[in-house]
Amino acid sequence: MAQTFFFLGKALQLLGLCTITYVVYLFFTDKGMEPLLYMSILGIVEFYLGTFFLSKTEK
């Protein structure tokens, strides 16, 4: 079970980083600020949820 949490945590962290990178890319386009805010929050939640799962694998 710990191995599942480990890989799930790493995948969520990577997904969060990709989401935030996409938000930075969209910042330099003609998007409004509201979608950037929501996507930033989503990326932060993904990253910290992954960190939470990784903390559950450490003993």
Backbone torsions as a table, in degrees:
resi	resn	phi	psi	omega
1	MET	NA	-35.9	-179.7
2	ALA	-64.3	-35.6	179.4
3	GLN	-66.4	-36.6	176.9
4	THR	-65.1	-44.3	177.7
5	PHE	-63.2	-37.5	-179.9
6	PHE	-61.9	-51.7	-177.4
7	PHE	-70.3	-34.3	175.3
8	LEU	-64.7	-41.8	178.1
9	GLY	-63.2	-45.9	178.7
10	LYS	-63.7	-39.1	179.7
11	ALA	-66.2	-41.0	178.6
12	LEU	-67.5	-37.8	176.5
13	GLN	-63.6	-43.2	178.9
14	LEU	-64.7	-41.3	177.8
15	LEU	-63.5	-40.3	177.2
16	GLY	-62.7	-43.3	178.3
17	LEU	-64.6	-39.0	177.3
18	CYS	-65.4	-39.5	179.0
19	THR	-63.8	-44.6	179.7
20	ILE	-66.6	-37.3	176.6
21	THR	-62.8	-40.4	177.7
22	TYR	-65.4	-37.5	177.3
23	VAL	-63.4	-42.4	177.7
24	VAL	-62.6	-40.6	176.8
25	TYR	-62.4	-44.3	-179.0
26	LEU	-67.9	-23.2	179.0
27	PHE	-59.9	-32.7	-177.7
28	PHE	-91.4	10.6	175.4
29	THR	-109.6	-167.1	-175.8
30	ASP	-92.3	21.3	178.9
31	LYS	-72.6	153.4	175.6
32	GLY	-77.2	172.8	-177.5
33	MET	-78.7	-27.0	-177.5
34	GLU	-62.8	-48.5	177.0
35	PRO	-62.8	-32.6	178.4
36	LEU	-65.8	-39.2	178.4
37	LEU	-63.3	-48.3	-178.0
38	TYR	-64.8	-40.4	180.0
39	MET	-70.7	-32.9	176.0
40	SER	-64.7	-44.0	178.0
41	ILE	-61.9	-42.1	178.5
42	LEU	-61.6	-45.3	179.6
43	GLY	-63.3	-39.6	178.9
44	ILE	-65.9	-43.1	179.2
45	VAL	-63.8	-42.2	178.3
46	GLU	-60.9	-46.4	-177.3
47	PHE	-63.5	-47.0	-177.3
48	TYR	-74.0	-26.7	172.5
49	LEU	-66.8	-39.7	174.5
50	GLY	-62.6	-40.3	177.4
51	THR	-64.5	-37.9	177.0
52	PHE	-61.7	-45.2	179.3
53	PHE	-64.9	-36.6	177.6
54	LEU	-67.1	-34.5	178.6
55	SER	-68.3	-24.5	178.7
56	LYS	-75.0	-17.3	-179.7
57	THR	-88.4	-17.7	179.2
58	GLU	-80.3	144.3	-179.3
59	LYS	-118.8	NA	NA
